[in-house]
Amino acid sequence: MLMMMLVVYLAPFYASEMGLELAAVGGIFFLARLWDALIDPVVGNLSDLTVSRFGRRKPWIAVGTPLLMIALYLFFSPPEGVSVTYLFTDNTYSVGKSNFWDYDQQLFGVDLPSNVGLTGKGLSGEMELDGDHFVAEGIPLTEFRDSDPTTPYPYQLATVVVYDAGTGLELARTIAVAPVSTEMRCDNCHYDGGIEDIATGRVETNILTLHDLENMDEYPPGHTGPLMNRRPILCAECHASNALGAPGVADLPNLSKAMHDRHKFITSNIRWLVSSWPSSCPDMARRRALARPRVECSSSSVAR
């Protein structure tokens, strides 16, 4: 009777509720039957040889019943699945590689700990379950490795490790590519004197000055005045950003579309568009080959 209950209810429970493949469930039942074939004769023989005032079987039933109850409880109360962690072994800090933490209060109204992003994520930590997968969003990742902090490297490598939530044992690990870069290389065109003879001493402020020159008369209400006089400026203030969850201003294109629309007919940019895509990088092949986990980088555009 008990075996019938296990066959009827246990397999669907592990398959539908716990996400275990039916083949794995069938394999476990097969191993259980194999174990029965080995242990049943041994236990039966020991039972036959038992001598007590309660008879041969009752002592075994008395000991086996609570063990059976515990086993049944554990059968239907498995550990809560797995936990998944991530870390960047060659990218353990971002302060000094980015000026983000100099302006977090001015731009976002929060004073973040060093190397922690807007979502509370750092460069290592635990991922959250999101439906049928795990995700870590808002990692404050830069394109500069600890081993070479001055050379941009767009394919940062994250080590993702899966642990059994009940025992803490490592179940699996993989290396995933988290692409993050400034590979468009704005400095190839927006250097001092490169466009409209603008020369402010920095690429970022050259771009802001050009933006003011070309668009200031069309700035939306509440966002008027030269950007150069309102620094630091968050581009997502006007242009929507999915990464930041910022809606932007109605009728204005999101940041990515605005940048691509502005440059799509500038043929001189073909040089840096081609040269900036490091398709020969060995980790590009890794990126294409790996199933992409959702290790997100929430980047923001800040100019000062």
C-alpha positions in Angstrom: 0.0 0.0 0.0 2.8 2.4 1.0 4.8 1.5 -2.1 1.7 2.2 -4.3 1.4 5.7 -2.7 5.1 6.4 -3.5 4.8 5.3 -7.1 1.6 7.3 -7.7 2.5 10.5 -5.9 6.3 10.8 -5.5 7.3 10.7 -9.2 4.9 13.5 -10.3 5.8 15.5 -7.2 9.5 15.5 -8.1 8.9 16.0 -11.8 6.3 18.8 -11.7 7.0 20.5 -8.4 10.7 20.1 -8.0 11.6 20.3 -11.7 13.4 16.9 -11.8 13.5 15.2 -15.2 11.3 12.2 -15.5 14.3 10.1 -16.6 16.1 11.1 -13.4 13.0 10.1 -11.3 12.8 6.8 -13.1 16.5 6.2 -12.5 16.1 6.8 -8.8 13.2 4.3 -8.6 15.3 1.8 -10.5 18.2 2.2 -8.0 15.7 1.8 -5.1 14.5 -1.5 -6.5 18.1 -2.6 -7.1 18.9 -1.8 -3.5 15.8 -3.7 -2.3 17.0 -6.8 -4.2 20.2 -6.7 -2.3 19.1 -5.7 1.2 15.7 -7.5 1.5 17.3 -11.0 1.8 19.7 -9.7 4.4 17.0 -8.1 6.6 14.7 -11.1 6.1 17.5 -13.4 7.4 18.2 -11.2 10.3 14.5 -11.1 11.2 14.3 -14.9 11.0 17.2 -15.2 13.5 15.8 -12.6 15.9 14.8 -14.1 19.3 12.8 -11.9 21.8 9.8 -12.1 24.1 7.9 -10.0 21.5 8.6 -12.4 18.7 10.8 -12.2 15.6 9.1 -9.4 13.6 7.7 -6.9 16.2 11.1 -5.5 17.3 11.9 -4.8 13.6 8.5 -3.1 13.1 9.0 -1.0 16.2 12.4 0.3 15.1 11.5 0.6 11.4 8.2 2.5 11.8 9.6 5.8 13.1 12.5 5.6 10.6 9.9 5.1 7.8 7.9 8.1 9.0 11.0 10.3 9.0 12.0 9.0 5.5 8.5 9.8 4.2 8.6 13.3 5.6 12.0 13.9 4.0 10.8 12.5 0.7 8.1 15.2 0.4 10.1 18.0 2.0 13.3 18.2 0.0 15.8 21.1 0.4 14.9 24.3 -1.3 16.8 23.6 -4.5 20.1 25.4 -5.2 21.8 28.6 -4.6 23.9 30.4 -7.3 26.8 32.7 -6.7 28.9 34.8 -9.0 32.3 36.5 -8.8 34.7 38.2 -11.1 38.1 36.9 -10.2 40.0 39.6 -12.1 37.6 42.4 -11.5 37.1 42.7 -7.8 36.7 46.5 -7.5 35.4 49.4 -9.6 36.2 52.5 -7.4 39.1 54.2 -9.2 38.1 52.6 -12.5 34.9 54.7 -12.6 33.8 58.0 -11.2 30.3 56.7 -10.5 30.6 56.8 -6.6 31.7 60.5 -6.8 28.2 61.4 -8.1 25.8 58.8 -6.7 24.2 61.3 -4.2 23.9 64.1 -6.8 22.4 61.9 -9.5 20.5 59.2 -7.6 20.0 60.6 -4.1 21.8 57.6 -2.4 25.2 57.2 -0.8 26.3 53.8 -1.9 29.1 51.8 -0.4 32.2 51.5 -2.5 31.9 48.9 -5.3 28.1 48.4 -4.8 25.6 49.3 -7.5 22.1 50.8 -7.3 20.5 47.4 -6.8 22.7 46.6 -3.9 24.8 44.1 -5.9 28.6 44.1 -5.8 31.2 42.4 -7.9 30.5 39.1 -6.1 27.5 37.8 -4.4 24.4 35.6 -4.7 22.0 35.6 -7.6 18.2 35.6 -7.2 15.7 33.1 -8.5 13.5 34.7 -11.2 11.0 32.2 -12.5 13.0 29.4 -14.0 16.4 31.0 -13.9 18.7 33.0 -11.6 19.6 36.6 -12.2 22.0 39.3 -10.8 21.2 42.8 -12.1 22.9 46.1 -11.5 26.5 44.7 -11.1 28.8 47.8 -11.1 31.2 46.2 -13.6 33.8 48.1 -15.6 35.8 47.0 -18.6 39.1 47.2 -16.7 40.6 44.1 -15.1 42.5 44.2 -11.9 45.6 42.8 -13.6 45.6 45.5 -16.2 43.4 48.4 -15.0 44.4 50.9 -17.8 43.6 48.7 -20.8 39.9 48.3 -21.8 38.8 44.7 -22.1 35.1 44.3 -23.0 34.7 40.6 -22.2 34.8 40.3 -18.4 34.6 36.8 -17.1 32.3 35.8 -14.3 32.6 32.6 -12.4 29.1 31.2 -11.7 28.9 28.5 -9.1 25.8 26.4 -8.2 25.5 24.9 -4.7 23.1 22.5 -3.1 21.0 24.6 -0.8 20.6 21.8 1.7 24.2 20.6 2.0 26.2 23.5 0.6 28.0 21.2 -1.7 29.2 22.6 -5.0 27.1 21.1 -7.9 28.5 22.9 -10.9 30.4 25.9 -12.1 30.9 27.7 -15.4 32.6 30.8 -16.8 30.3 33.3 -18.4 31.1 36.4 -20.3 29.7 39.7 -19.1 30.2 42.1 -21.9 30.8 45.7 -20.8 32.8 48.3 -22.7 33.2 51.7 -24.2 34.2 50.1 -27.5 32.5 52.9 -29.5 35.6 54.9 -28.7 34.1 58.4 -28.7 37.6 59.8 -28.4 38.4 58.9 -32.0 36.2 61.8 -33.1 35.4 63.9 -30.1 39.0 64.8 -29.2 39.9 68.4 -28.7 39.3 70.2 -32.0 37.9 67.1 -33.6 34.4 68.4 -34.2 33.3 72.1 -34.6 36.7 73.1 -33.1 35.3 72.2 -29.7 38.2 71.9 -27.1 37.3 71.6 -23.5 40.1 69.4 -22.4 38.0 66.2 -22.0 36.1 64.0 -24.4 33.0 63.9 -22.2 32.7 67.7 -22.0 33.4 68.0 -25.7 30.3 65.8 -26.3 28.2 67.9 -23.8 29.3 71.1 -25.5 28.3 69.7 -28.9 25.0 68.5 -27.6 24.3 72.0 -26.3 25.3 73.5 -29.6 23.0 71.3 -31.6 20.1 70.7 -29.3 19.8 73.3 -26.6 16.9 75.2 -28.3 14.9 72.0 -28.2 15.5 70.9 -24.6 12.2 69.9 -22.9 10.6 71.9 -20.1 12.3 71.2 -16.8 15.6 70.4 -18.5 16.5 73.8 -20.0 19.8 75.5 -19.9 23.3 74.3 -21.1 24.3 70.8 -20.0 27.7 72.2 -19.3 26.3 74.4 -16.6 24.3 71.6 -15.0 26.9 69.0 -14.5 26.9 66.2 -13.4 24.4 65.2 -16.0 22.7 61.8 -16.3 21.8 61.1 -19.9 18.8 59.0 -18.7 17.4 62.3 -17.3 15.9 62.8 -20.8 16.7 59.6 -22.7 15.1 56.4 -21.4 17.4 53.7 -20.0 16.3 50.1 -19.6 19.3 49.4 -17.4 18.3 52.1 -14.9 14.6 51.7 -15.3 14.4 55.4 -16.2 11.5 56.4 -18.5 13.1 59.5 -19.9 11.1 62.3 -21.4 8.1 61.4 -23.6 8.7 61.7 -27.4 12.4 61.6 -27.0 14.3 58.4 -28.2 16.0 56.2 -25.7 19.7 56.7 -25.3 20.8 53.9 -27.6 18.5 54.9 -30.4 19.4 58.6 -30.1 23.1 57.8 -30.4 22.7 55.4 -33.3 20.3 57.8 -35.2 22.8 60.6 -34.7 25.7 58.7 -36.1 24.2 56.4 -38.8 24.9 58.7 -41.7 28.4 59.8 -40.6 30.6 57.8 -42.9 33.8 58.8 -41.2 32.6 56.7 -38.2 32.9 53.5 -40.2 36.6 53.4 -39.3 36.0 53.3 -35.5 32.8 51.2 -35.9 34.8 48.5 -37.5 38.0 48.8 -35.5 36.2 49.0 -32.2 34.5 45.6 -32.5 37.0 43.1 -31.1 35.6 40.0 -32.9 39.0 38.4 -32.9 39.1 38.4 -29.1 39.3 34.8 -27.9 36.6 35.4 -25.3 34.2 36.4 -28.2 34.1 32.7 -29.1 33.5 31.8 -25.5 30.6 34.3 -25.4 28.9 32.8 -28.4 29.5 29.2 -27.2 28.2 29.6 -23.6 24.5 29.7 -22.7 24.1 33.3 -21.6 23.2 33.5 -17.9 21.6 36.8 -16.9 24.5 38.4 -15.2 23.4 41.9 -15.9 25.5 45.1 -15.8 23.5 48.1 -15.1 25.6 50.9 -16.6 24.8 54.6 -16.5 26.0 57.4 -18.6 27.4 60.2 -16.4 29.2 63.3 -17.7 30.8 65.9 -15.6 
